[in-house]
Amino acid sequence: MKAIENEAFGRSFAETSPFFELAPETLDNYDSDAIARAIYRNNGAPEEGLRPERERDLMRQERAEAQQQAEQEMAELEEADAVSKLASSGAIAAA
């Protein structure tokens, strides 16, 4: 029964995946975490191999915060570079 469920996940995804390029929002229909966890369990893999959802969510939050920080730092560097170029061209007074 579990193998049938896994096959159903695969078939469903394969049959709907052509829509993803045309309408990426169709992916919103899938709870990929729930599907991945169900397939893992259906295959009889040991529970200790799955990271607890709370830990997974914390990792994702930390990753998103680090990405946001990196983007902010990049924006600040680009802004400083633009100001420096303007100052060296004489377009603005050097600080």
Stockholm file with secondary structure:
# STOCKHOLM 1.0

chainA/1-95         MKAIENEAFGRSFAETSPFFELAPETLDNYDSDAIARAIYRNNGAPEEGLRPERERDLMRQERAEAQQQAEQEMAELEEADAVSKLASSGAIAAA
#=GR chainA/1-95 SS CHHHHHHHHHHHHHHHTHHHHHCGGGGGGCCHHHHHHHHHHHTTCCGGGSCCHHHHHHHHHHHHHHHHHHHHHHHHHHHHHHHHHHHHHTSSCCC
#=GC SS_cons        CHHHHHHHHHHHHHHHTHHHHHCGGGGGGCCHHHHHHHHHHHTTCCGGGSCCHHHHHHHHHHHHHHHHHHHHHHHHHHHHHHHHHHHHHTSSCCC
//
